[in-house]
C-alpha cells in the first residue's frame, strides 16, 4: 500500500463508512428500530465491513491484510442478506432494499478490488 498513507484514504473504507451511515439511518425509525435483534445485527455487519478494512490496513503483511478484507467482504454480504429479511418482514420497501443493497454491493466490489491489488504489490 505504497501510495495510501492512512486507512481513511482507502476508497473501499470510504464506501463502507457510507454504508454504515445509511444502515444506521435506516434502522433508526419505524418498526425496524424496535426489532433489536435484526437492527443490531445489520448495524454490526456494516460496522464490521468498515472496521476490518481499517484493521487490515494496519497489518504487517499483505497476507494478513487480505484476511481482514475477506471478513470485510463477508460482512457486506451479510448486510445484503439482512436487507432481504427486513424487506420480507415488511420493515422496508423494495426501493429502499435495492438502494441499500447496491451500496453494500459497491462496498463489496471495492473490497474485492483492493484484495486483488494486494497480489500485485511486492512482498
N, C-alpha and C positions, 0 to 999 in steps of 0.2 A: 504494500500500500504506500508506495513512494510519494505519490502526489497528494494523498489525503493525510492531513496532519491531525485531525480530530474527528471523532465519530460523527459530530454534527454536520460535517461536510459530505457524508455519505447519502446519496440520493435515496437509497432504499430505506435508510433510517428516517429521513425526512418524510417519506410517504407513509412509513409505519407510524410515525408521530401523527400524521393527518388521520390515519385510520383510528388511532386511539381517541382523537378529538371527536370524530363523528360517531364512534361507538358510544362514548360517554354521553354525548348529547342525545343520541337515540334512546339510550336506556335510562334517561333521567325523567321521563314523562310517561304518563298513562299507565296502563296495566304492566308494561314492561318494567317500569321502575319498582313495582311491587312484587315481582317474581324474583326474589333474592337469589335463588339458585342459578337460573338462566342469566339473569343480569350480571351477577358476579363472574360467572364462567366466561361469558363473552368479553367482559372487560379484562379479565385476567389474560385471556388469549391474545387480545390486541396489544396489551402492555408487554406480554412476553415476546411478541414479534419485535417490538421496538427495542426492548432491553437486551435481547440476545444478540442483536446486531451490534449494539454498543459494547457489550461484554466481550463479544468475539473479537472486535477490533483491537481490544487491549491484550489479546493473547500474544504469546511469543512465537507462534508459528502459524503458517497458513493452514496446516492440517487442523490445528485446534480451532482457528477462526472458522474454517469450513464446517466443523462440527456444530458450532453455535449457529451458523447460518441455516443448517438443516433444521434445527429446533425452531428457529425464527420462521422458516417457511412453513413448517407444520402448524405453527400457531396461527399463521394467516389462513391456512386451510381450515383450521378449527373455527375461526371466525365465520368463514363461508358456510360451513355446515350448521353452525348455531343460528345463522340468519335464516336458514330454511326452517329450523324449529320455530323461531319467532314468527315467521310467516304462517306456518301450518297451524299454530296456536291462535293466530289472529291478532298478534301484537303489532304487526307491521303489514303494510300492503306490498303488492308486487313491485311497484316502482321504488319504494324505499329499500326493499330487499335487494333489488338489482343495483341500485346506486352504491350501497354499502358493499355488496358482493364485488362489484367492479373495483372498488378501492382496495379491497383485500387481494383481489386478483393482480392488480397493478403492483402492489407491495410484494406479492409472492414472485412475480416476474422479475422485479428488480433484485430481489434477494438471489434468485437463481442466476441472474447475470453476474452479480457480484461474486458468487461462489465459483462460477466458471472462470472469471477473470483471475482468481487466485491460482488456478493451474498454470496461467501464463506468466506468473511472477517468478523471478529467480528464487531459488530455495534459500 
